């Protein structure tokens, strides 16, 4: 894939990066709009800039915050080499405190779903609802050998290619063959800016995490959105995650790959907007 940095730079520049010092260190984020809050959590190969199409659209009715997880963007990494999902969730709660967000709807993509699940389990009263886009379930229930193999494969790929090489060779299923130039540019732009230390921490969290375990501890509304061309977190796996939540709802988008919010932004934004409005109305926010 040919990277077009100029196209991606122009899209991301619409929402400059901000920083806040929290009780858990410095966290960077992008923001748009005003009104009931939505908080966006990116995946393992991404960052806050990839949400620019959601910041544009959803910012018309909401205060939208797209964070950089610890070790991404300008956010400080976590102190542990192998953090748990709960460590990321604790940092997220600290950012909310700093931004004076009492309660919000969270939208999480891929690995971000593990962080969102841990947040939902630990701070359920602060969530009005949860949208999981092609959620990663983690390998915490797998055998130790499988967990180690999955982790080793990710770290070896990082060592062999570096962020720039990974951006040029996105895994199959990340985007469909019909993905737009904007979707491809944003996906590559985000991957090229990965920090190896943050990526390695996130990979270890993925190896040990279990979204299904946290799902049982949150009884609020949840929408799980799968994508038909996604071979990274296939629809059947996403449906199983939806079923693990007491109030999980499942939807399938026909056409896009794993990064559906980049590839089918209008469809994803419409789903998120309707779901968030219902959740926020029920929560009187």
N, C-alpha and C positions, 0 to 999 in steps of 0.2 A: 504494500500500500504506500502511495506517495503522500508524505506529510505536507500539508499546506499551512505552515505556521502563521502566515498573514491572515488567512481566513479565520482560524481559531482565535488568534490574538484579538481580532476585531470583535468577535462575538463575546469573548470573555471580558474585554475591557469595559463593557457596558455596566459591569458590577465590580468595582474595585475591591481589593482585599482590605479588610479591617482586622484589628487585633484587640484583644482584651486580656489583661492579666487577671486570672482567676485564682481561686484557692488551690487549683491543681496545675498552675503554670499558665503560660501564655497560650491562647487559642486564637487561631485566625479563622475568618469567616467572610462570607459575602452576604449582602442584605438587599432587600427591595420591599417597597410598599409599606402599608400601614393597615392595622386592623387585627382581627383574630390571628394568632401566630401559627405558622407552619414551620417545622424544622426538618431540614433535608440532610440525610446521612449517606455519604458516597460509599462505593465499594473499594476493594483492595487495590485495584489498578487505576484509581481515579482520584478526584479531589473536588474541592468546592466549585472550581471553574466549570466543571462538566454540567452543572445544574443551570447554566445561564438561560436556557430556554424555559425552564420552570420559573426562574426568578422573573423573567419577562412577563409570562402569562399569569402566574398565580399571584404575583405582586400587585395586580390590579385590584384584588379584593382582600389580600392578607398581608400581614407582616411576615415575610419569608426570610428565614435564616438558613444558609447552607454552610455548614461548618467544614473545617479541615480536621479530621481525626488526629489525635496525638501522633506525631511523627510524619504528618503530611502538611503540605503548604508551609506556613510559618508557625505551625503549632509545635510546641515542645513535645518530645517523645516521652513516653511513660518510663518510670525508673526501672521497671522489671524487664529483663530480656525476653521473657515469655509471659506477657500479661494475659489476664483473663478478660472475657467480654465485660465483666462487671467493672474492671478498671477503666475501660473506655466509657462505660455508662456513668461512672462517678465523675469523670471529667466533663461529660455532657451536662450533668446536673449542676456542676460548678459554673459552667458557661451560662446556663439558664439563670442562675442566681445573679450573676454579674449583669446580664441583660434584662433583669427583672421580668422574666417569663415565668409565670406561676403554673400555667397549664397550656398545652399545645397539642396539635396533631403532628405526629412524626411520620415522615415518608423516608423509607430506607431502601437502598438498592444493594443487592447481593450481600457482600460481607457486612455492610451497614445494618442488615437485618439482625445479625448476632448482637451487635451493640444495642439496637433498638429493643430486642427481646430482653436483654439484661436490664435495660432501663425500665421496661414495662414491669418486669418482675420486682425490681427494687424500689421503684417510685410510681406505682400504678395510679395514685391519686393525681399525679402531675400530667397524665396522659388523657386527652379527650378521645383519642383514637389512633390507630396505627395502620399505615399502608406499607406493605412489603412488596417490592418489585423484584421478581426473580430472586427470591431470598436464598442465601447460602445457609445451609443447616448446620455446618460444622461437622467435624469427624470425631467428636467426643465419645460417641457410642461405638466407634470402630475399634478394631483390635489395635494394640500398640504398634504392631508391625505395619498395618495399613496407615496409621497416623504418621509414623515416621517416614514412610515412603512418599506420602502426599506432600509432607513438609519438605523433604529433601528435593523432590522434583521442582518445587517452586523456587527454592533457594539456589539450586543449580542453574535454573534458567536465568535468574537474576544475575548470577555471577558470570554466566556465559555471554549474555546479551547486553546487560546493563539496561537502564531505563530507556535509552534511545533506541536500542535494538528491539526491546519489547514493544515499543510504540510502533515500530515498522512491521512487526510480526504478531499482531493481535491474534489470540487463539480463535480457532474455528468456532462458530456459534456465538461469538461476542456480538457481531452484527450480521445481518442477512446479506445476501448478494444484492438486494435492492436498496441498501442503506444509502442515504443522500451524502453528497460531499461534506455538508456541514456536520453530519453525524460522525463520519469518518475522521474529519479534522479534529473535532472535539475529543473523540476517544483517544486519538494518537497524542494530541496536545497534553492531555491529562497524564497519560502513561509516561510520556517523556519527562515529566516533571516529578516523578516519584523520587522519594528519598530512600535509599537502600536500607537505612536503619529503621525507618518507620514501616517500610514494606515487610522487612524480616519480622518485626514484632507482630504485625498483623497476621502474617502467615502462621506464626506459632499460635496465635489466638484462634485462628481458623482450625488448626489441627486439633486443638483441645476443646473447642466450644461445642455446645449442643443447644440449638435453638428450640428443639422439641421439649427439652427439659424446662426451659424458661417459659415456654408457651402455656404450660399448665398453671402457671402462677399469675396469669393476667386474664381477667374475665371481661375486659372492655371490648369494644368493637374493633375488628381487624379485617382488613381487605388484603388478600394475597393475589397479586397479578402475575400471571405467567405469560410467556411468549412462545408462539408455536415453533419458531426457528431456533430456539435456545437449546443448545446441547450441553451447556455448562451447568445450569440448574433446570433440567427438563420439566415440562408441565406436570408429569406424574409426581415428581418429587415436590414441586410447589404445592400441588393439591394435598399431599400428605402433611405438609407444614400447616396449611390452612385448617386441616382436620384436627391438628394437635391443639389449636386454640379453642377454648370453650365457645367463643362467638366468632370463629373464623369464617369468612366468606371468600369464595374462590372465583376468579375471573380469568379467562384466557383471551389474549390478544392474538389475532390471526395475522401472521406476517413477520413481525420483528424478531430479532435475536435477543441476546441477554440484556443488552443496554437499550431496553425498549423506550426509556425516557428520552434518549437521544434520537432513536430511529423513528419513533411514532409519538412525538411530543404532543401533538394535538389530542390524540386518543388518551394518552396517559394524563395529561393535564385536565381533561374533562372528567375522567374517572376520579382523580384526586380531588378536584373541585367539588364534585357532587358529594363524595364521601365525607370530605372535611366539613362541608356546610351542614350535613346531617348530624355529624358528631358534635360540632360546635354549638349547634342549636340545642341539642339534647343536654349539653353541658352548660347552656346559658352563657356562652362566651361570645 
